[in-house]
């Protein structure tokens, strides 16, 4: 689980958001670690009002039933990463220590339009894609933190800071509500992440096997 703060172009569209994900990693004998992971991005802080063209002078959207439409804007996305780095152990008797990682990934984000009333025809079906501002592209990613592997094999976790630089662009042919043509984006993200690990050990040529 993590909490992230967007910067640069991404900050113009979203505020802080959460991440929730899972991954698989291998820690080699020399403390080199290789990791593949994926996270979903979600939040309620959407700064860019993609429905501004549908609102009246009072900022309301009138549904087909004549009443105020209950529409909410949410942030959604995914972030896939392939990382490699090293754990710098604090002593020769432990594999816990400072964890430094870097790698590449795929970053994708969009505005989710939640129309609980289902009364606004402009955001139903394929029309919805014209408003979601979906963007996708490659990312560069770094992590610095602490990783703990318990000697009793029970307490295993990591915590630290994420840094990502996303080079994304709009993937929709049309963006309703704006005449601007969006060029390549620079989506920067910083945040804190913590996770628990289920650890499996591999032993080479054990002297004894107990049944």
N, C-alpha and C positions, 0 to 999 in steps of 0.2 A: 504494500500500500504506500502511496506517496501523495504529497501535495505539491503542485507545480505552479509557478508564476510565469506567464507569457511575457515576452519582451518584443520590441521592434514591431514588425507588421502584425504579428499575432496578438499583440497587446491592443491593437486598434479594434479588434473584433471580440476578444474574450478577456475576462478577468481570470482570477485564480481558479484552478480546477483540480480534481482528484484523479488518481490513477490506481487501477487495481489489475494485477496480472500474475503470471506464473512463468517459470522458466526451468531450464535444465542446464547444468554446468558440470564440468569435469575439472577437478583439481589434481594436477600432475605431481610427480614426486618432487620436482624442483619448485613447487608452489606456483607454477604457471597455471592460470585458470582460463578456460574457454567457456563461453556462456551464450545460449540462445534464449530469448525471452519475448514475450508479447504482453501488452497491456491495453486495456480499454481506458479511454479518457472521458470524463463526464463532469459536468458542472452546471450551475444555474446562472452564472454571471456572463451574460451576452451583452456586449456594449453596442454592437452594430445592429440597428433596428432594420432588419431586412424587409419588414412589412410596412415601412413608412408610407409607401405609395397607396396602401389600402386604408389608411387611417383618415378619419375626418378631422375637423378643426379642433376637436376636443381630445384627439389622440385615441379615439375608439374605433373598433372595426365592427361594422354592422353585418350580422349574419343574414342568411336567406329567410330566417324566421322573423326578421325585423328587430331582434334584440341584440344586445351586446354579445359578441362572440368571445368565448373564453379561450384565448390563445396564449400560450406561453412559449418562450424561446429558451432552448437549452443547448449546451455545448456537448458534442459527442465526437469521438475519434478513436483511432487505434495507433499504436506505436510498436512496431516489430524491430528487434535489435539483435545483432550478432556482435559479441564483444570478446575481447581477449585482454589479459593483463596479468598481474602478479599480486600475490599476497605476501607482504613483508612481515615475517614472523617476528614476534618479540623475543623468542628464545628458540634454541634448537630442540626443545622438548614439546613444542606446541606448533600447530599449524594455523593458529589464530594470529591476526595482526592487521596492519594497514592494507587496505585493498585499493589498488589503482587499476582502472579498466578503461578501455577505449574501443570504439568500433563504429560500424555503420548501421543504418536501419531504414525503415520505411515509415514515414509520418503521414497521417491522414486525419483531417478534421472537417467538421461541418456544423451548421446550425440545425438543430432539430426543432421542427415546428410542431408543437403539441396543441392540436385543436380538439379540446374535449367536447365541444358542442357539435362538431362535424357539420357546421352550418356555413362555412366559407368555401365556396366552390373554387376560388383561386388557389387554395392550398390543398386540394384533394387530387389524388392520382398523380399523373406525370407532371402536372403544373407545379407540384411541390418542389421538384428538382430545380426549378428556376429561381427559387428563393433560398436554398440551403447553403449556398456559397461553398460547396465542397472543394477542398484543396488537397493535393497529394504530392509527395515527392520524397527524395532521399534525405537522410539526416546523418549528421556526425554526432557521436555521443561519447560523453566522458562520465566517469563515476569515481569519486574518492570517498572512502569511508573506512569502517572497521568491520571485520568479519570474525566471528567467534565460532569455533568448533569445540564443543565441550569434551573434556577427557572422559566423562561418563557417558558420552554419546547421546545425551538427552537434551541439552540446551545448545541449539545451533541457530545462529541468527546473523544478520548483517544490518548495518544502518549507515547512511551517508548522504552525500549530495550529488544530484544529477545535473548535468549540463548538456543541452542539445542545441544543435544548429540545423534547422530544417530549411531545405531549398525546395519549396513547394510552388505549385501554380494551380490556378483554377481549372477544374476538369469539366465544367459545364459549358455547353455551347452558348447559353444565354444566361444572364443574371437579371431577373426582373427587378424593377424598382430603381435601377441605376443605369446611367448612360456611360459610365466609366468602363474602360477595358482594362481588366486587371492583368498586370505584367507578372513576371516572376516575383515570388515572395521570399522574404527572409524571416522565418519564424524561429525566434530564440526562446528557449525554455530553461529555467533554473528551478530547482526544487529539492525537497528532502524525501528520501525513500527508506523504508524499513521492511524487512522480510524475515520469515522463518524458513528454515531448511530441514528437509527430511534427507538424512545422510545415509548413503550406502557405501560400504567399505569393500575394497577388493584386496585380497591377500594372495601373494605369490608363493606357491609351494609350501603350504603350511606343514609343520613337523607333525602335528597331531590333529586329528579330526574327531570331535566328540559327537556322539549320537544320543 
